C-alpha cells in the first residue's frame, strides 16, 4: 500500500477480510500521503519494499 496506514484500503481490508491471514506492509500513519520530499519518499518506499521481503 502506497498510502500511509491511516489512508487507503487498510481500514476496509481490516473490517472485511477476516477469513484471510495477512499482514500490513506499508508506511506508518501520517497526516498526509505525500512526504513533501523526494529523498524522504524514496527512503520510505525502500523501507516498505524491504519489509515485503523479510
C-alpha positions in Angstrom: 0.0 0.0 0.0 1.5 3.3 -1.0 -0.7 5.4 1.3 0.0 5.7 5.0 -1.7 3.2 7.3 -4.5 5.6 8.2 -5.4 6.1 4.5 -6.2 3.9 1.5 -7.5 0.4 1.7 -6.1 -0.7 5.0 -9.2 0.1 7.1 -11.5 -1.5 4.6 -9.4 -4.7 4.5 -9.2 -4.8 8.3 -13.0 -4.7 8.6 -14.0 -7.0 5.7 -11.2 -9.6 5.1 -11.1 -11.5 8.4 -11.1 -15.0 6.8 -7.7 -14.5 5.2 -4.4 -14.4 7.2 -2.5 -11.3 6.1 -0.1 -8.7 7.4 0.2 -5.0 6.8 3.3 -3.8 4.9 3.3 -0.1 4.3 4.2 3.2 5.8 3.0 4.1 9.3 0.2 6.5 9.8 1.0 10.0 8.7 -1.1 13.2 8.4 -0.6 13.5 4.7 0.0 10.8 2.0 2.9 12.8 0.4 6.2 13.1 2.2 7.0 16.5 0.7 10.5 15.5 -0.2 11.7 13.2 -3.0 14.6 11.9 -0.8 12.2 11.1 2.1 9.8 9.5 -0.3 12.5 7.2 -1.7 13.6 6.3 1.8 10.1 5.4 2.9 9.5 3.4 -0.3 12.7 1.4 0.2 11.8 0.6 3.8 8.4 -0.8 2.7 10.0 -2.9 -0.1 12.5 -4.3 2.4 9.6 -5.2 4.8 7.9 -7.1 2.0 10.8 -9.5 1.6 11.5 -10.1 5.3 
